[in-house]
Amino acid sequence: MRVKTLLILFFALSGVNVAVAAVDCSRAKSNVDKLICASSSLGLAENQMAFSYREAMRRGVDPYELRRTQEQWRQEVRDACNDVPCLLKAFDERSAELDNY
């Protein structure tokens, strides 16, 4: 977990755009997407979660199950948030879940 955080911080400090994940900020319409696009800390948290997702895939977690649970999490947890602290907590908890698959 510490190595992952250090890698993300390295890219953030080196000027590389790490907020590459699922949100297309040029088309952000929902409140959640707009919050993610406006907050560098949320961009980093989303990127960390995306890294955890890719690592779970690399470890051989069933891709169908991973996509299903990710979509369920997005609809039931992420999209229920209305502010930055809620989203940070949601991303952190989902990253931890993905790390433990």
C-alpha positions in Angstrom: 0.0 0.0 0.0 2.8 2.4 0.8 4.6 1.8 -2.5 1.4 2.5 -4.4 0.9 5.8 -2.5 4.5 6.8 -3.2 4.1 6.1 -6.9 1.0 8.2 -7.1 2.7 11.0 -5.2 5.7 10.8 -7.5 3.6 11.2 -10.6 1.6 14.0 -9.0 4.7 15.9 -8.0 6.4 15.3 -11.4 3.6 17.1 -13.2 2.2 14.0 -14.8 -1.6 14.1 -14.9 -2.7 11.2 -12.6 -6.4 12.0 -12.7 -6.8 9.8 -15.8 -9.5 7.6 -14.5 -13.1 7.2 -15.7 -14.3 10.8 -15.6 -14.0 12.8 -18.8 -13.9 16.3 -17.3 -14.8 17.9 -20.6 -18.1 16.1 -20.4 -18.7 16.1 -16.7 -22.4 16.5 -16.0 -23.2 14.9 -12.6 -22.3 16.6 -9.4 -20.0 13.8 -8.5 -18.1 14.0 -11.8 -17.8 17.8 -11.4 -16.5 17.4 -7.8 -13.9 14.9 -9.1 -12.8 17.2 -11.9 -12.5 20.2 -9.5 -10.5 18.5 -6.8 -6.9 17.3 -7.2 -7.2 15.2 -4.0 -10.2 13.4 -5.6 -8.3 12.9 -8.8 -5.5 11.2 -6.9 -7.9 9.1 -4.9 -9.7 8.0 -8.0 -6.3 7.2 -9.7 -5.3 5.2 -6.6 -8.6 3.2 -6.8 -8.0 2.6 -10.6 -4.5 1.3 -9.7 -6.0 -1.1 -7.2 -8.6 -2.2 -9.8 -5.9 -2.9 -12.3 -3.8 -4.8 -9.7 -6.8 -7.0 -8.8 -7.2 -7.8 -12.5 -3.5 -8.6 -12.7 -3.8 -10.9 -9.7 -6.5 -12.9 -11.6 -9.7 -11.8 -9.9 -12.7 -12.8 -12.1 -13.1 -9.8 -14.5 -16.9 -10.2 -14.7 -17.2 -10.1 -10.9 -14.8 -7.2 -10.7 -16.7 -5.1 -13.2 -20.0 -6.0 -11.6 -18.9 -5.0 -8.1 -17.3 -1.8 -9.5 -20.5 -0.7 -11.2 -22.5 -1.6 -8.1 -20.1 0.5 -6.0 -20.3 3.4 -8.4 -24.1 3.5 -8.3 -24.6 2.8 -4.7 -21.7 4.4 -3.0 -19.8 6.9 -5.2 -22.9 8.4 -6.8 -24.6 8.8 -3.4 -21.9 11.3 -2.3 -22.5 15.0 -2.4 -19.2 16.4 -1.2 -15.4 15.9 -1.3 -15.0 14.2 2.1 -17.7 11.6 1.3 -16.0 10.9 -2.1 -12.5 10.6 -0.5 -13.8 8.1 2.0 -15.6 6.1 -0.8 -12.5 5.9 -2.9 -10.3 5.0 0.0 -12.7 2.2 1.1 -13.1 0.9 -2.4 -9.3 0.8 -2.9 -9.0 -1.2 0.3 -11.6 -3.6 -0.9 -9.9 -4.1 -4.2 -6.5 -4.6 -2.5 -8.1 -7.4 -0.5 -9.6 -9.4 -3.4 
